[in-house]
Amino acid sequence: MAGDLEGARSEEPARLDALTQVGTFYVVRHAKAGSRSQWPEDDRLRPLNKKGVKQAEELVSLLEPFPIAAVYSSPFLRCVQTVEPLRRARKLPIKQISMLAEGHGLAGAMQVMAHPKLDHAVLSTHGDIMWELVEELVRQRVIKPGTGGFDKGSTWVVDLENGSFTRARFISAP
């Protein structure tokens, strides 16, 4: 399935009205990583720092009550490392998808969520996508302005039905 999703790229805003998917998604912002300005290498290779590793480990217990069926991640190292302990605990592969990478916006994540066979999937991504997700949840009146957030290591549990978000629950970063 990752191959099916990998080829699709969109620079357009999320077209929520075009979706037919019904499902639950766990959208995770990557845990804390070292400072972008102090990282001398390619930013895609910037790893989690000590606090981020601890957050990633604690994510396993935060998501323990949920029936997770798949784990998807931005290919950026910090996103993959955020869901690595969850992958080990659930014995699921991590499918790396560029549509969850920084700069693809909510439109990219929505393409992943639109897959008709995808449900109860973790999506490990970046702050820009989380920011747009929160804005869309407010726009659709699923949450009130100021509800939840998009801190590093935090998670939004969202239900999607017929192209609209129907419910959202914020889980604070560990």
Backbone as a printed PyTorch tensor [residue, N CA C, xyz], in Angstrom:
tensor([[[  0.8080,  -1.1870,   0.0000],
         [  0.0000,   0.0000,   0.0000],
         [  0.8550,   1.2560,   0.0000]],

        [[  1.9990,   1.2230,   0.6660],
         [  2.8520,   2.4050,   0.7230],
         [  3.2180,   2.8700,  -0.6730]],

        [[  3.4470,   1.9450,  -1.5930],
         [  3.7520,   2.3120,  -2.9620],
         [  2.6090,   3.0610,  -3.6070]],

        [[  1.3810,   2.6490,  -3.3420],
         [  0.2120,   3.3400,  -3.8830],
         [  0.1530,   4.7720,  -3.3890]],

        [[  0.4960,   4.9920,  -2.1310],
         [  0.4080,   6.3190,  -1.5520],
         [  1.6090,   7.1690,  -1.9100]],

        [[  2.7570,   6.5600,  -2.1040],
         [  4.0000,   7.2980,  -2.2960],
         [  3.9650,   8.1600,  -3.5460]],

        [[  3.3550,   7.6880,  -4.6110],
         [  3.3690,   8.4210,  -5.8610],
         [  2.4900,   9.6490,  -5.8670]],

        [[  1.4900,   9.7000,  -5.0320],
         [  0.5500,  10.8260,  -5.0340],
         [  1.1340,  11.9860,  -4.2500]],

        [[  1.1520,  13.1680,  -4.8690],
         [  1.6250,  14.3790,  -4.1890],
         [  0.6810,  15.5030,  -4.5750]],

        [[  0.3670,  16.3250,  -3.6070],
         [ -0.5270,  17.4410,  -3.8860],
         [ -0.0290,  18.6900,  -3.1860]],

        [[ -0.0580,  19.7860,  -3.9040],
         [  0.2810,  21.0660,  -3.3120],
         [ -0.9920,  21.8590,  -3.0290]],

        [[ -2.1470,  21.2990,  -3.3800],
         [ -3.4180,  21.9690,  -3.1660],
         [ -3.8500,  21.8230,  -1.7140]],

        [[ -4.7460,  22.7030,  -1.2620],
         [ -5.2930,  22.5470,   0.0850],
         [ -6.0220,  21.2140,   0.2070]],

        [[ -6.1880,  20.7550,   1.4370],
         [ -6.8840,  19.4870,   1.6760],
         [ -8.2750,  19.5560,   1.0580]],

        [[ -8.6300,  18.5580,   0.2730],
         [ -9.9490,  18.4780,  -0.3290],
         [-10.7630,  17.4810,   0.4770]],

        [[-11.1870,  17.9070,   1.6360],
         [-11.8920,  17.0140,   2.5480],
         [-13.2020,  16.5320,   1.9670]],

        [[-13.8450,  17.3480,   1.1250],
         [-15.1270,  16.9480,   0.5660],
         [-14.9940,  15.8070,  -0.4270]],

        [[-13.7830,  15.5410,  -0.9050],
         [-13.5880,  14.4870,  -1.8830],
         [-13.3200,  13.1290,  -1.2410]],

        [[-13.1630,  13.0800,   0.0550],
         [-12.8290,  11.8290,   0.7160],
         [-14.0680,  10.9820,   0.9830]],

        [[-13.8880,   9.6780,   0.9370],
         [-14.9760,   8.7730,   1.2880],
         [-14.5780,   7.8680,   2.4460]],

        [[-13.3940,   8.0430,   2.9630],
         [-12.8670,   7.2000,   4.0310],
         [-13.6450,   7.3930,   5.3250]],

        [[-13.8660,   6.3010,   6.0110],
         [-14.3960,   6.3260,   7.3710],
         [-13.3440,   5.6400,   8.2210]],

        [[-12.8140,   6.3400,   9.2080],
         [-11.7870,   5.7100,  10.0120],
         [-11.3050,   6.5880,  11.1410]],

        [[-10.4410,   5.9810,  11.9440],
         [ -9.8260,   6.6490,  13.0780],
         [ -8.3330,   6.7100,  12.8230]],

        [[ -7.7490,   7.8890,  13.0990],
         [ -6.3240,   8.1020,  12.8690],
         [ -5.7010,   8.7430,  14.0970]],

        [[ -4.4570,   8.3690,  14.3670],
         [ -3.7000,   8.8670,  15.5050],
         [ -2.5620,   9.6980,  14.9160]],

        [[ -2.7500,  11.0020,  14.8640],
         [ -1.7810,  11.8880,  14.2260],
         [ -0.8170,  12.3820,  15.2980]],

        [[  0.4320,  11.9700,  15.1760],
         [  1.4630,  12.2300,  16.1800],
         [  2.4730,  13.2250,  15.6230]],

        [[  2.7180,  14.2940,  16.3760],
         [  3.8210,  15.1750,  16.0000],
         [  5.0950,  14.5620,  16.5600]],

        [[  6.1340,  14.5430,  15.7620],
         [  7.3900,  13.9390,  16.2220],
         [  7.7870,  14.4990,  17.5890]],

        [[  8.4690,  13.6580,  18.3460],
         [  8.9520,  14.0460,  19.6710],
         [ 10.0900,  15.0580,  19.5260]],

        [[ 10.5630,  15.5530,  20.6660],
         [ 11.6010,  16.5940,  20.6630],
         [ 12.8860,  16.0920,  20.0120]],

        [[ 13.4170,  16.9570,  19.1730],
         [ 14.6760,  16.6780,  18.4850],
         [ 15.6450,  17.8150,  18.8160]],

        [[ 16.8700,  17.6350,  18.4770],
         [ 17.8450,  18.6990,  18.7000],
         [ 17.4670,  19.9460,  17.9230]],

        [[ 18.1160,  21.0230,  18.2200],
         [ 17.8310,  22.3110,  17.5960],
         [ 18.1330,  22.2880,  16.1010]],

        [[ 17.1700,  22.7300,  15.3120],
         [ 17.3350,  22.8050,  13.8550],
         [ 18.5120,  23.7090,  13.4970]],

        [[ 18.6340,  24.8420,  14.1810],
         [ 19.6910,  25.8080,  13.8550],
         [ 21.0840,  25.2990,  14.2240]],

        [[ 21.1640,  24.3650,  15.1510],
         [ 22.4670,  23.8570,  15.5600],
         [ 22.8110,  22.5150,  14.9220]],

        [[ 21.9210,  22.0180,  14.0580],
         [ 22.1780,  20.7400,  13.3920],
         [ 22.9090,  21.0380,  12.0830]],

        [[ 24.1810,  20.5970,  11.9380],
         [ 24.9770,  20.9640,  10.7720],
         [ 24.6790,  20.1440,   9.5140]],

        [[ 23.9440,  19.0550,   9.6580],
         [ 23.7050,  18.1560,   8.5260],
         [ 22.3140,  18.3770,   7.9310]],

        [[ 21.9640,  17.5230,   7.0070],
         [ 20.6480,  17.5440,   6.3700],
         [ 19.5830,  17.4240,   7.4660]],

        [[ 18.6220,  18.3310,   7.4720],
         [ 17.5990,  18.3500,   8.5190],
         [ 16.7730,  17.0680,   8.5560]],

        [[ 16.6860,  16.3840,   7.4280],
         [ 15.9300,  15.1190,   7.4070],
         [ 16.5840,  14.0640,   8.2950]],

        [[ 17.8550,  14.2610,   8.6160],
         [ 18.6050,  13.2970,   9.4270],
         [ 18.7200,  13.7090,  10.8910]],

        [[ 18.0460,  14.7890,  11.2750],
         [ 18.1350,  15.2670,  12.6620],
         [ 17.4000,  14.3000,  13.5860]],

        [[ 18.1130,  13.7470,  14.5930],
         [ 17.5130,  12.7370,  15.4760],
         [ 16.7990,  13.3500,  16.6790]],

        [[ 16.0810,  12.4900,  17.3760],
         [ 15.4850,  12.8900,  18.6500],
         [ 16.5870,  13.1610,  19.6600]],

        [[ 16.3280,  14.0880,  20.5770],
         [ 17.2580,  14.2820,  21.6850],
         [ 16.8390,  13.3550,  22.8290]],

        [[ 17.4960,  13.4510,  23.9880],
         [ 17.1880,  12.5470,  25.1090],
         [ 15.7310,  12.6380,  25.5340]],

        [[ 15.2170,  13.8630,  25.6310],
         [ 13.8160,  14.0230,  26.0150],
         [ 12.8960,  13.4170,  24.9530]],

        [[ 13.2460,  13.5890,  23.6850],
         [ 12.4500,  13.0250,  22.5980],
         [ 12.4180,  11.5060,  22.6290]],

        [[ 13.5540,  10.8860,  22.9380],
         [ 13.5970,   9.4190,  23.0480],
         [ 12.6670,   8.9610,  24.1650]],

        [[ 12.6760,   9.6760,  25.2770],
         [ 11.7900,   9.3400,  26.3960],
         [ 10.3230,   9.5260,  25.9940]],

        [[ 10.0210,  10.6110,  25.2840],
         [  8.6540,  10.8280,  24.8060],
         [  8.2160,   9.6980,  23.8810]],

        [[  9.0960,   9.2650,  22.9950],
         [  8.7720,   8.1800,  22.0680],
         [  8.4690,   6.8920,  22.8240]],

        [[  9.2460,   6.6090,  23.8570],
         [  9.0090,   5.4110,  24.6600],
         [  7.6720,   5.4990,  25.4030]],

        [[  7.3500,   6.6880,  25.8980],
         [  6.1010,   6.8690,  26.6430],
         [  4.8740,   6.8830,  25.7340]],

        [[  5.0760,   7.1640,  24.4580],
         [  3.9740,   7.1300,  23.5000],
         [  3.3400,   5.7330,  23.4480]],

        [[  4.1430,   4.7180,  23.6500],
         [  3.6440,   3.3400,  23.6310],
         [  2.5280,   3.1640,  24.6560]],

        [[  2.7480,   3.6280,  25.8860],
         [  1.7140,   3.4640,  26.9180],
         [  0.5380,   4.4050,  26.6990]],

        [[  0.7790,   5.5980,  26.1480],
         [ -0.3270,   6.5210,  25.8740],
         [ -1.2840,   5.9590,  24.8270]],

        [[ -0.7400,   5.2440,  23.8440],
         [ -1.5770,   4.6900,  22.7820],
         [ -1.9840,   3.2450,  23.0430]],

        [[ -1.5920,   2.7100,  24.1850],
         [ -1.8830,   1.3080,  24.5140],
         [ -3.3660,   0.9560,  24.4220]],

        [[ -4.2920,   1.8170,  24.8600],
         [ -5.7120,   1.4360,  24.7960],
         [ -6.3090,   1.4020,  23.3860]],

        [[ -5.5900,   1.9200,  22.4020],
         [ -6.1560,   2.0520,  21.0650],
         [ -5.7850,   0.8680,  20.1680]],

        [[ -6.7100,   0.4420,  19.3190],
         [ -6.4630,  -0.7140,  18.4240],
         [ -5.7110,  -0.2990,  17.1600]],

        [[ -4.4370,  -0.1010,  17.2620],
         [ -3.6240,   0.3810,  16.1410],
         [ -3.3500,  -0.7560,  15.1630]],

        [[ -3.6480,  -0.4920,  13.8910],
         [ -3.4910,  -1.5140,  12.8520],
         [ -2.3130,  -1.2370,  11.9200]],

        [[ -1.8380,   0.0170,  11.8790],
         [ -0.7580,   0.3740,  10.9600],
         [ -0.0120,   1.5900,  11.4960]],

        [[  1.2540,   1.6940,  11.1000],
         [  2.0830,   2.8320,  11.5040],
         [  2.7200,   3.4250,  10.2490]],

        [[  2.4190,   4.7070,  10.0020],
         [  2.9800,   5.4500,   8.8790],
         [  3.7990,   6.5950,   9.4420]],

        [[  4.8360,   6.9810,   8.7010],
         [  5.7010,   8.0540,   9.1790],
         [  6.2650,   8.8590,   8.0300]],

        [[  6.4840,  10.1230,   8.3140],
         [  7.3290,  10.9410,   7.4520],
         [  8.6910,  10.2470,   7.4060]],

        [[  9.3940,  10.3180,   6.2950],
         [ 10.7150,   9.6920,   6.2370],
         [ 11.7890,  10.4160,   7.0470]],

        [[ 11.4950,  11.5950,   7.6000],
         [ 12.4750,  12.3070,   8.4260],
         [ 12.8010,  11.4370,   9.6460]],

        [[ 14.0770,  11.3490,   9.9820],
         [ 14.5420,  10.4680,  11.0510],
         [ 13.7890,  10.6860,  12.3610]],

        [[ 13.5670,  11.9330,  12.7590],
         [ 12.9130,  12.1960,  14.0470],
         [ 11.4890,  11.6500,  14.0900]],

        [[ 10.8010,  11.6290,  12.9500],
         [  9.4440,  11.0670,  12.9090],
         [  9.4870,   9.5440,  13.0220]],

        [[ 10.4020,   8.9370,  12.2970],
         [ 10.5480,   7.4750,  12.3580],
         [ 10.9440,   7.0530,  13.7730]],

        [[ 11.8970,   7.7600,  14.3790],
         [ 12.3210,   7.4230,  15.7370],
         [ 11.1850,   7.5930,  16.7450]],

        [[ 10.2740,   8.5160,  16.5040],
         [  9.1520,   8.7370,  17.4260],
         [  8.2470,   7.5220,  17.5010]],

        [[  8.0540,   6.8330,  16.3970],
         [  7.1460,   5.6690,  16.4010],
         [  7.8820,   4.3240,  16.4520]],

        [[  9.1980,   4.3470,  16.5170],
         [  9.9670,   3.0940,  16.5850],
         [  9.6040,   2.2480,  17.8200]],

        [[  9.5280,   2.8160,  19.0280],
         [  9.1290,   1.9850,  20.1760],
         [  7.7130,   1.4140,  20.0210]],

        [[  6.8200,   2.1610,  19.4110],
         [  5.4580,   1.6780,  19.1560],
         [  5.4920,   0.5240,  18.1670]],

        [[  6.3130,   0.6480,  17.1390],
         [  6.4770,  -0.4250,  16.1480],
         [  6.9330,  -1.7170,  16.8260]],

        [[  7.9260,  -1.5840,  17.6920],
         [  8.4310,  -2.7700,  18.3870],
         [  7.3590,  -3.3820,  19.2790]],

        [[  6.6580,  -2.5440,  20.0320],
         [  5.6420,  -3.0310,  20.9720],
         [  4.4760,  -3.6950,  20.2540]],

        [[  4.0680,  -3.1460,  19.1220],
         [  2.9100,  -3.6710,  18.3850],
         [  3.2950,  -4.6640,  17.2940]],

        [[  4.5990,  -4.8050,  17.0780],
         [  5.0970,  -5.7140,  16.0330],
         [  4.4920,  -5.3750,  14.6600]],

        [[  4.5220,  -4.0740,  14.3450],
         [  4.0210,  -3.5700,  13.0720],
         [  5.1580,  -2.8820,  12.3240]],

        [[  5.1790,  -2.9660,  11.0110],
         [  6.2000,  -2.2220,  10.2700],
         [  5.8790,  -0.7280,  10.2560]],

        [[  6.9060,   0.0790,  10.0560],
         [  6.7150,   1.5130,   9.8400],
         [  6.7870,   1.7360,   8.3380]],

        [[  5.7290,   2.2840,   7.7820],
         [  5.6970,   2.5820,   6.3590],
         [  5.9970,   4.0670,   6.1930]],

        [[  7.1390,   4.3720,   5.5790],
         [  7.5570,   5.7570,   5.4020],
         [  6.9160,   6.3350,   4.1400]],

        [[  6.2660,   7.4960,   4.2980],
         [  5.5320,   8.1110,   3.2040],
         [  5.8820,   9.5920,   3.1340]],

        [[  6.3240,  10.0400,   1.9800],
         [  6.7290,  11.4410,   1.8280],
         [  5.5680,  12.4140,   2.0260]],

        [[  4.3380,  11.9900,   1.8360],
         [  3.1900,  12.8840,   2.0140],
         [  3.0240,  13.3460,   3.4620]],

        [[  3.6840,  12.6700,   4.4000],
         [  3.6410,  13.0800,   5.8020],
         [  4.8260,  13.9580,   6.1730]],

        [[  5.6920,  14.2330,   5.1950],
         [  6.8920,  15.0290,   5.4490],
         [  6.5560,  16.5060,   5.5870]],

        [[  7.4600,  17.1890,   6.2510],
         [  7.3590,  18.6330,   6.4190],
         [  7.1980,  19.2920,   5.0510]],

        [[  6.2950,  20.2540,   4.9770],
         [  6.0870,  20.9730,   3.7360],
         [  4.9520,  20.4560,   2.8790]],

        [[  4.4360,  19.2750,   3.1760],
         [  3.3320,  18.7220,   2.3950],
         [  1.9730,  19.1470,   2.9370]],

        [[  1.9670,  19.7150,   4.1260],
         [  0.7390,  20.2380,   4.6980],
         [ -0.3220,  19.1840,   4.9600]],

        [[ -1.4680,  19.6480,   5.4050],
         [ -2.5750,  18.7420,   5.7020],
         [ -3.0470,  18.0030,   4.4560]],

        [[ -2.8970,  18.6240,   3.2860],
         [ -3.3070,  17.9670,   2.0480],
         [ -2.6040,  16.6200,   1.8800]],

        [[ -1.3140,  16.5620,   2.2090],
         [ -0.5860,  15.2980,   2.1140],
         [ -1.1070,  14.2680,   3.0840]],

        [[ -1.3140,  14.6710,   4.3310],
         [ -1.8420,  13.7370,   5.3330],
         [ -3.2470,  13.2680,   4.9560]],

        [[ -4.0400,  14.1590,   4.3730],
         [ -5.3990,  13.7840,   3.9850],
         [ -5.3830,  12.7390,   2.8710]],

        [[ -4.3840,  12.7940,   2.0020],
         [ -4.2690,  11.7650,   0.9620],
         [ -4.0160,  10.3990,   1.5890]],

        [[ -3.2410,  10.3730,   2.6540],
         [ -2.9950,   9.1110,   3.3520],
         [ -4.2990,   8.6290,   4.0020]],

        [[ -4.9920,   9.5390,   4.6950],
         [ -6.2270,   9.1700,   5.3850],
         [ -7.3430,   8.7880,   4.4150]],

        [[ -7.2380,   9.2000,   3.1630],
         [ -8.2770,   8.9050,   2.1760],
         [ -8.2130,   7.4740,   1.6610]],

        [[ -7.1390,   6.7670,   1.9610],
         [ -7.0250,   5.4040,   1.4520],
         [ -8.1770,   4.5710,   2.0050]],

        [[ -8.9600,   3.9250,   1.1400],
         [-10.1880,   3.2540,   1.5870],
         [ -9.9890,   2.0740,   2.5460]],

        [[ -8.8090,   1.4960,   2.5790],
         [ -8.5880,   0.3470,   3.4630],
         [ -7.8140,   0.7000,   4.7260]],

        [[ -7.6130,   1.9810,   4.9580],
         [ -6.8000,   2.3980,   6.0860],
         [ -7.6800,   2.8460,   7.2450]],

        [[ -7.4710,   2.2460,   8.3990],
         [ -8.2190,   2.5890,   9.6110],
         [ -7.3240,   2.2780,  10.8050]],

        [[ -7.4980,   3.0230,  11.8690],
         [ -6.7120,   2.8420,  13.0940],
         [ -5.2140,   2.8770,  12.8030]],

        [[ -4.8200,   3.9080,  12.0480],
         [ -3.4170,   4.0700,  11.6710],
         [ -2.7990,   5.2520,  12.4090]],

        [[ -1.5620,   5.0640,  12.8370],
         [ -0.7500,   6.1350,  13.4170],
         [ -0.0620,   6.8410,  12.2550]],

        [[ -0.0790,   8.1790,  12.2810],
         [  0.6060,   8.9790,  11.2770],
         [  1.6000,   9.8840,  12.0060]],

        [[  2.8860,   9.5990,  11.8870],
         [  3.9200,  10.3870,  12.5470],
         [  4.3750,  11.4790,  11.5930]],

        [[  4.2260,  12.7440,  12.0290],
         [  4.4390,  13.8490,  11.1170],
         [  5.0440,  15.0620,  11.8120]],

        [[  4.8600,  16.2370,  11.2420],
         [  5.5410,  17.4660,  11.6500],
         [  4.5680,  18.5390,  12.1230]],

        [[  5.1420,  19.6010,  12.6840],
         [  4.3590,  20.6900,  13.2430],
         [  3.4770,  21.4160,  12.2470]],

        [[  3.9460,  21.5960,  11.0030],
         [  3.1190,  22.3130,  10.0270],
         [  1.8260,  21.5680,   9.7380]],

        [[  1.9100,  20.2590,   9.6830],
         [  0.7110,  19.4470,   9.4280],
         [ -0.2010,  19.4660,  10.6470]],

        [[  0.3750,  19.3730,  11.8390],
         [ -0.4380,  19.4250,  13.0600],
         [ -1.1550,  20.7600,  13.1750]],

        [[ -0.4560,  21.8440,  12.8650],
         [ -1.0480,  23.1760,  12.9270],
         [ -2.2670,  23.2520,  11.9960]],

        [[ -2.0950,  22.7920,  10.7610],
         [ -3.2010,  22.8160,   9.8080],
         [ -4.3400,  21.8920,  10.2380]],

        [[ -4.0030,  20.7630,  10.8430],
         [ -5.0410,  19.8520,  11.3380],
         [ -5.8900,  20.5380,  12.3950]],

        [[ -5.2410,  21.1970,  13.3480],
         [ -5.9820,  21.8930,  14.4010],
         [ -6.8560,  22.9930,  13.7870]],

        [[ -6.3140,  23.7440,  12.8340],
         [ -7.1100,  24.7810,  12.1660],
         [ -8.3360,  24.1850,  11.4720]],

        [[ -8.1530,  23.0280,  10.8330],
         [ -9.2700,  22.3840,  10.1350],
         [-10.3080,  21.8480,  11.1160]],

        [[ -9.8620,  21.3090,  12.2320],
         [-10.8030,  20.8420,  13.2600],
         [-11.6380,  22.0000,  13.7990]],

        [[-11.0180,  23.1530,  13.9610],
         [-11.7550,  24.3490,  14.4030],
         [-12.7110,  24.7920,  13.3000]],

        [[-12.2240,  24.8490,  12.0630],
         [-13.0490,  25.2860,  10.9380],
         [-14.2990,  24.4150,  10.7940]],

        [[-14.1310,  23.1070,  10.9990],
         [-15.2640,  22.1820,  10.8830],
         [-16.0930,  22.1130,  12.1710]],

        [[-15.7200,  22.9230,  13.1590],
         [-16.4180,  22.9880,  14.4430],
         [-16.4230,  21.6530,  15.1950]],

        [[-15.3490,  20.9090,  15.0250],
         [-15.1720,  19.6670,  15.7810],
         [-14.6030,  19.9910,  17.1550]],

        [[-13.7410,  21.0100,  17.2050],
         [-13.1880,  21.5020,  18.4640],
         [-13.3580,  23.0180,  18.5090]],

        [[-13.2800,  23.5660,  19.7130],
         [-13.3360,  25.0130,  19.8810],
         [-11.9340,  25.5840,  19.7720]],

        [[-11.8110,  26.8210,  19.3080],
         [-10.4880,  27.4480,  19.2620],
         [ -9.8170,  27.3850,  20.6390]],

        [[ -8.5190,  27.1040,  20.6390],
         [ -7.7740,  27.0230,  21.8890],
         [ -7.7900,  25.6390,  22.5240]],

        [[ -8.5230,  24.7050,  21.9240],
         [ -8.5820,  23.3380,  22.4420],
         [ -7.3510,  22.5680,  21.9740]],

        [[ -6.7810,  21.7750,  22.8580],
         [ -5.6620,  20.9240,  22.4680],
         [ -4.4510,  21.7320,  22.0540]],

        [[ -3.6930,  21.1900,  21.1260],
         [ -2.4900,  21.8710,  20.6900],
         [ -1.7390,  21.0590,  19.6670]],

        [[ -0.4600,  21.3610,  19.5400],
         [  0.3720,  20.6710,  18.5680],
         [  1.8140,  20.6020,  19.0520]],

        [[  1.9890,  20.4300,  20.3590],
         [  3.3300,  20.3200,  20.9380],
         [  4.0510,  19.0850,  20.4040]],

        [[  5.3750,  19.1530,  20.4140],
         [  6.1700,  17.9970,  19.9900],
         [  5.8510,  16.8090,  20.8930]],

        [[  5.5590,  15.6690,  20.2600],
         [  5.2180,  14.4560,  21.0040],
         [  3.7380,  14.3090,  21.3040]],

        [[  2.9220,  15.2930,  20.9340],
         [  1.4790,  15.2020,  21.1990],
         [  0.7760,  14.4280,  20.0860]],

        [[ -0.4600,  14.0330,  20.3720],
         [ -1.2370,  13.2160,  19.4460],
         [ -2.6670,  13.7310,  19.3590]],

        [[ -3.2000,  13.7300,  18.1660],
         [ -4.6320,  13.9530,  17.9510],
         [ -5.2350,  12.6440,  17.4770]],

        [[ -6.2630,  12.1870,  18.1610],
         [ -7.0440,  11.0250,  17.7220],
         [ -8.2460,  11.6180,  17.0000]],

        [[ -8.3270,  11.3730,  15.6940],
         [ -9.3970,  11.9700,  14.9000],
         [-10.1970,  10.8890,  14.1870]],

        [[-11.4970,  11.1100,  14.1280],
         [-12.3920,  10.2450,  13.3610],
         [-12.8060,  10.9980,  12.1200]],

        [[-12.7850,  10.3040,  11.0050],
         [-13.1090,  10.8790,   9.7180],
         [-14.2550,  10.0860,   9.1150]],

        [[-15.2660,  10.7790,   8.6310],
         [-16.4060,  10.1010,   8.0080],
         [-16.9090,  10.9440,   6.8440]],

        [[-16.9730,  10.3210,   5.6720],
         [-17.4790,  10.9860,   4.4740],
         [-16.8400,  12.3510,   4.2390]],

        [[-15.5360,  12.4060,   4.4110],
         [-14.7990,  13.6090,   4.1020],
         [-14.7430,  14.6600,   5.1870]],

        [[-15.3440,  14.3990,   6.3290],
         [-15.3350,  15.3810,   7.4140],
         [-14.8270,  14.7470,   8.6970]],

        [[-14.1580,  15.5630,   9.4810],
         [-13.7820,  15.1130,  10.8130],
         [-15.0430,  15.1430,  11.6690]],

        [[-15.2880,  14.0630,  12.3860],
         [-16.5020,  13.9890,  13.2050],
         [-16.2090,  14.0570,  14.6880]],

        [[-14.9720,  13.7250,  15.0610],
         [-14.6070,  13.7420,  16.4720],
         [-13.0960,  13.8620,  16.5640]],

        [[-12.6430,  14.5090,  17.6370],
         [-11.2060,  14.6580,  17.8550],
         [-10.9270,  14.6830,  19.3490]],

        [[ -9.8450,  14.0280,  19.7210],
         [ -9.3980,  13.9900,  21.1110],
         [ -7.9160,  14.2900,  21.1340]],

        [[ -7.5100,  15.2130,  21.9860],
         [ -6.1060,  15.5920,  22.0970],
         [ -5.4590,  14.8200,  23.2210]],

        [[ -4.2690,  14.2730,  22.9580],
         [ -3.4710,  13.6050,  23.9820],
         [ -2.1790,  14.4040,  24.1060]],

        [[ -1.9760,  15.0030,  25.2610],
         [ -0.7940,  15.8320,  25.5080],
         [  0.4890,  15.0260,  25.3450]],

        [[  1.5480,  15.7330,  25.0260],
         [  2.8600,  15.1040,  24.9080],
         [  3.2770,  14.5540,  26.2680]],

        [[  3.9080,  13.3850,  26.2450],
         [  4.3900,  12.8280,  27.5270],
         [  5.5250,  13.6780,  28.0940]]])
